[in-house]
Amino acid sequence: MRKLSLSLAVLLALGGAAQAESIVLASTTSVDNSGLLAKILPVFTKATGIEVKVIAQGTGQALATAAHGDADLVLVHDPDAEAKFIAEGHGILKREIAWNDFLFVGPKSDPAGIAGTHDAVAALAAISSKHAAFVTRGDTSGTDAAEKRLWKKAGINPAGADWYRDIGGGMGAALNAAAAMNAMVFTDRGTWLSFQNKRDLVALVEGDASFINRYDVIQLNPVLHPNVKIEPARKLAEWLAGPDGQREIGAVAQGGEQLFHPDADKVYVPGT
């Protein structure tokens, strides 16, 4: 009788596990590479029983993954790409959940003479004039898009220059390449603080007003994407923007520095 009861208990436990909810979050690499998601998502899963599988890509790729119906929710940081995604009908609700900032890092030798400055456009002009080695992600990510906007603002097109190295990879790969090449790179602060292979790299330019980097979670349109797990995805979006998620986001730090700043005071609904 005891064996039967034990077997029944095991079967019930397995049945419960099989029914556990899970969703796919298409996310920008920075919130993954920085360690943020690894810290906060287990807290959400413990509270709700909903498991979150993360596909970490550049923002452009993450939005494309969602547009193709391969994700239930997106977490990205490129306002222009997000606006296009929503205008095409893929997203129905966008919440800003956090911000951090960008900066230029590079070798201590500072070949462009930009260390300690705070003007992104002036820094890019100096990098270009000195032909100082620069690594770009080139992966249509939110960081890549922000960098390209700064080059455009500076009136410079570095594409094809021998000092401008396009790696077509994520933030971690770009930082590794910059460390290996003694080159400069544009990075988000969260990934930079968490990056362990800094070698000779140091922060060179920070504090420009254009360096603010905002992260948004976007719920998908179930009419366009009928297979989306709308309810558990909504729960994650609301948790990230709610007091519990905001507290967890604000608690993640590296070396005594906060990686992301909670900022869930904005909600965008298409057509309003």
N, C-alpha and C positions, 0 to 999 in steps of 0.2 A: 504493500500500500504506500509505503514511504517512497519506493522507487517510482511508482506511478505519479505521485504528487510532484516529485522532483522533475520528472520528465515533462509533466504538464506545465510546471513553472518555467522550465527552459523554453518550451515551445511558445508560451505567452510572451516571454521576454524577447525572443527572436522575432515574433510577430510584431511586437511594439516597435522594435528597432527597424524592421522593414518598412514600417509606416511613417518613420521620421521624415519630416519635411526638409527639403533642401532647395536652394536657389543658386543661380549662377550670377555673380556680380562681375560685369566687365569693368575693369578699373584701370586708371592710369598707373604707370609703373612707379611713380614717386610715392604714392601712399602705400605701395607694397614694398619697394626697395628700402624705404625709410624704416620699416618695421611697424608702422602704424596699424595696419590691418591685422597683423599677427597678434598684436596686443589687445585690440578692441573686439574683434569678431568672436573670439571664444566667450567673452562676457555676454554678448548678444545671444549666442547659441545656448549658453547656460540659462539665460533668463527666459528664452522662448521655445527652446527645443528645435529651432530652425538652423540647419547647417548651411554655411555659405561657402560655395566653391568659387574661388577667385581666378579670373582670367586677367592677368596683368599685361597691359599693352600700352602703347602710346595712345593718347586721346583719340586721334583719328581712327586708329585701328579698333579701339574699344567701341566707339560709336558705330563703326561699320559692322562689328560683331553683333551689336544689339539690333541694328537695322536689318541684318540677315536673319534675325529671330533666334540667335544663339545665346542670348542672355536674358535675364529677367529684370535687371536693374543696371544702371551705369553710374559710375563715379568718376568725373573728369574735371578738366580745368582749362578749357579753351572757349571763351565766350562766343567767338564767331562761329566755331564749329557746332557748339551747342545750339545756337540760334537757328542754324541751318537744319540741324537734326529735328528740332521742334517744328520748324516751319514746314518740313516735309511730312509731318504728322506722326513721327515715331514716338515723340515724347509728349506726355500730357501734364506733367507737373515737375517743376525744378525747384530744389531747395539748396540754398547755399549753406554748407555745414561748417566750413573752416577756411582759414587762410594761412599762408606763410609767405615767404618772399623769395625772390631770385637773387642771385649774385654772380659776379664773375670771379672765378678762381684761376690760379695759374702758378707758375714756379716763383720761388722766392726771389730769383734773379730779376724778375719784373722787366722783361725785354721791351715792353711797350711803354714803360714809365707811367703806369696808371694806378699804382698801389696807393690806397688811402683816399682815392677820389670817389665822388658820388654821382657822377654824370655819365649815364650809359652811352649816350650818343658821342660825347667827347672821347670816351674810352674806346669805342669802336673805330672812330676816326684815327686814333693813335695806333691801334692794332693794325689797321689797314696800311697806314703810312710807313710803319716799321716792318711790315710783312712778318709780324710775329705769329708763330704757329698757333693755330686755333682749331679746336675740335668741335664739330657740330653733330648733333644727333641725326638729323636728316630723316626722321622717322614719322613725320606728321603728328608728333605728340603735342600736347599743350605747351610744353617747354620749348620744343622746336618752333612752334608757331609764334610764341612770344619773342624768341630770339630773332626770327625772321622779320617781325614787325619792327624791332629795334634797328636792324640793318637798313630797312626801308626808310625809317625815320631819319637815319643818318645820311641817306642818299647814297648808300654804297651797296653794290652787288658783288659779294665776294665769291659767288659760285664759280668754280673752275680754277680759282687761284691756287698755286701750289702750296701756299701756307694755310689754306682753309681745307681741313681734312673732314670729309663727310663719311661717318662710319655706319650710318643707317642702323643704329642700335639704341638701346635704352640708356637711362641715365647712369646706371652703374657701369655699363660698358664704356660710355663716353668719359666718365671720370677715370676709369682704368687706362683708357687710351691717352688721356691728357697726362696722367701720372707717368706713363711710359715714355711719352714724347716730349715731356717738359713743355706742354702746350697749355693754352688757356681754354676755358670752357664755361658755358653758361649753365647754371644748375639751380635747382630748387634747394632751399636751405635744409629741409628735412632729410633729403638723401645725402647732402654734403655732410651733415653732422653725423649721420649713421655710417658713412663710408669709412672703411678701415684701411684702405690702401693709399693714403694721402701722399706718402713719400715726400716730395719736395713742394707739393701744392699748398698754397695758402689762400685765404680770402684776399682779393685785390680791390674789387669795386662793389660797394653795397650801399643801400640807403636811397637810391633813386626812387622817386614816387611811382615810376612805371614798373617797379619790381614787385609790387603787390600781386600775389598769386592766389586766386580764389578757387575753391573746390566746390563742385555742385553734384548733388545726387539727382538723377532724373528717372522718374517712373515711366514705363512704356505704355503705349496706347494699345489696349487689348483688342480694339477693333481691327487695327492693322496687324497686330500680333496676337492672334487668338490663343496661342499656346503658352503665353507668358503666365507665370505663376503670380498673378496680380496681388493676391492677399498677403502671402508671406513677403513679397517684395515691398509692398506698402509698409509692412511692419518694420522692415529693416530701415527704409527711408525715414520713417517717423522716429525710430529709435535713434538714428544718427543725428536727427535734428532736435530730438527731445532732451530733457535734462540728464538722463542717464548716459546717452551717447555723447553728449557734449562734455560731460564730466570726464568720461573715459578718454576722449580725444585730447582734452586739455592736460591730462595727467601723463601723457607719453612724452618722455624727455630723453635726451642723450647728452652725457657730459654736463648735466646741470642745466641744459638749455631746452626749452619747450620746442617740440618739432612743429606742431600745428596749433593755431589759435582758434578755439570754437567761435562760430559766428553764424548761428542759425536764426537770423532775424529777417531773412528775405525769402519769400515764396513767390515763384513766377508761374502763373497759369496762362497758357496760350490764349490769346484773344482778349486778355484783360489788361 
